[in-house]
């Protein structure tokens, strides 16, 4: 499912309610999925990929890496050791 304003609203609501421990994790995983979608749309689409020259490629890569960094920085310290989250971020950095 593509990331949408509805998913962002749900993440915001989960953050406000913060009823379950897993809420904090799912918020970060959803936001991470949004970055993955952007990576896929930028680099996996043959029409986009062929139009990317070296300069825009570096700019896109830097922008997307910044978004991944922002997601990681928003993760509370106690979730830094969560295997699902760490695996997802490491996988996305490889993309």
TIDO-162656 format. One line per 3 residues: their letters; for each residue x negated, y, z negated of N, C-alpha, C. Coordinates in steps of 0.1 Angstrom, whole numbers. Layout:
a	X,Y,Z,X,Y,Z,X,Y,Z  ... $
END
This chain:
xxx	-8,-12,0,0,0,0,-9,12,0  -7,22,9,-15,34,9,-12,42,-3  -23,49,-7,-22,58,-19,-13,69,-15 $
xxx	-4,73,-24,5,84,-21,7,93,-33  14,103,-31,18,112,-42,26,105,-53  33,95,-49,41,87,-58,32,79,-67 $
xxx	21,73,-62,12,65,-70,4,75,-79  0,87,-74,-7,96,-82,3,101,-94  15,103,-91,25,107,-102,26,95,-112 $
xxx	26,83,-107,27,72,-116,15,71,-125  3,73,-119,-9,73,-127,-9,85,-138  -4,96,-134,-3,107,-143,6,104,-155 $
xxx	17,98,-151,27,94,-162,21,83,-171  14,74,-165,8,63,-174,-2,70,-183  -10,79,-178,-20,86,-186,-13,94,-198 $
xxx	-2,100,-195,5,107,-205,11,98,-216  17,87,-212,23,78,-221,13,69,-228  3,64,-221,-8,57,-227,-3,46,-237 $
xxx	7,38,-233,12,29,-242,4,16,-244  -2,11,-233,-9,-1,-233,-24,2,-229  -33,-7,-235,-47,-6,-232,-50,-7,-217 $
xxx	-42,-15,-210,-44,-18,-196,-40,-6,-187  -32,4,-193,-28,15,-185,-40,23,-181  -50,25,-190,-62,32,-186,-70,26,-175 $
xxx	-70,13,-175,-77,6,-164,-70,7,-151  -57,5,-151,-50,5,-138,-50,19,-132  -51,30,-140,-52,43,-134,-65,44,-126 $
xxx	-76,40,-132,-89,41,-125,-89,32,-113  -83,20,-114,-83,11,-102,-75,17,-91  -64,23,-94,-56,30,-83,-63,41,-77 $
xxx	-70,49,-85,-78,60,-79,-89,55,-71  -95,44,-75,-106,38,-68,-101,33,-55  -89,27,-55,-83,22,-42,-81,33,-32 $
xxx	-78,45,-37,-76,56,-29,-89,60,-21  -100,59,-28,-113,62,-22,-116,51,-12  -113,38,-15,-115,27,-6,-107,29,7 $
xxx	-95,34,6,-87,36,17,-93,47,26  -98,57,20,-105,68,27,-117,63,35  -125,54,28,-137,48,34,-132,40,46 $
xxx	-122,32,44,-117,23,55,-112,32,67  -105,42,64,-99,50,75,-110,58,82  -121,61,75,-132,69,81,-141,60,89 $
xxx	-145,48,84,-155,41,90,-150,28,97  -138,23,94,-134,11,100,-125,13,113  -121,25,115,-113,28,127,-122,31,138 $
xxx	-121,23,149,-130,24,160,-129,38,167  -118,44,167,-117,58,172,-124,68,164  -123,67,151,-131,76,142,-146,73,143 $
xxx	-149,60,142,-163,56,141,-171,61,153  -165,60,165,-173,64,177,-175,79,178  -166,86,171,-167,101,171,-176,106,161 $
xxx	-181,98,151,-189,102,141,-204,103,146  -209,115,146,-224,116,149,-231,115,136  -244,116,136,-253,115,125,-249,125,114 $
xxx	-247,137,118,-244,148,108,-231,145,101  -220,144,108,-207,141,102,-207,128,93  -215,118,98,-216,106,91,-222,108,77 $
xxx	-232,116,77,-239,119,64,-230,127,55  -222,136,61,-213,145,53,-202,136,48  -196,127,56,-185,118,51,-190,109,40 $
xxx	-202,104,42,-208,95,32,-210,102,19  -216,114,19,-218,122,7,-205,126,0  -195,130,8,-182,133,2,-175,121,-5 $
xxx	-176,109,2,-169,97,-4,-177,93,-16  -191,94,-15,-199,90,-27,-195,99,-39  -193,112,-36,-189,121,-46,-176,117,-53 $
xxx	-166,113,-44,-153,108,-49,-155,96,-58  -163,87,-54,-166,75,-62,-172,79,-76  -181,88,-75,-188,93,-87,-178,99,-97 $
xxx	-168,107,-91,-158,113,-99,-149,103,-106  -146,93,-98,-138,82,-105,-145,76,-116  -158,73,-114,-166,67,-125,-167,76,-137 $
xxx	-169,89,-134,-171,98,-145,-158,100,-153  -147,97,-147,-134,98,-154,-131,86,-163  -139,76,-161,-137,63,-169,-142,65,-183 $
xxx	-134,62,-193,-138,63,-207,-150,53,-210  -158,57,-219,-170,49,-222,-167,34,-225  -156,32,-232,-153,18,-236,-148,10,-224 $
xxx	-145,16,-213,-142,8,-201,-154,6,-192  -165,12,-195,-177,11,-186,-182,-3,-185  -179,-12,-194,-183,-26,-194,-172,-35,-188 $
xxx	-161,-30,-184,-150,-38,-179,-154,-44,-166  -154,-57,-165,-160,-64,-153,-152,-61,-141  -139,-60,-141,-131,-57,-129,-134,-43,-124 $
xxx	-135,-34,-132,-138,-20,-128,-152,-19,-123  -162,-25,-130,-176,-24,-126,-178,-31,-112  -171,-42,-111,-172,-50,-98,-166,-42,-87 $
xxx	-154,-36,-89,-148,-28,-79,-156,-16,-75  -162,-9,-84,-170,3,-81,-183,-1,-73  -189,-12,-78,-201,-17,-71,-198,-21,-57 $
xxx	-187,-28,-55,-183,-32,-42,-180,-20,-33  -173,-10,-38,-170,1,-30,-182,9,-26  -192,10,-35,-205,17,-31,-212,10,-20 $
xx	-210,-3,-19,-216,-11,-8,-209,-8,5  -197,-4,5,-190,-1,17,-196,11,24 $
END
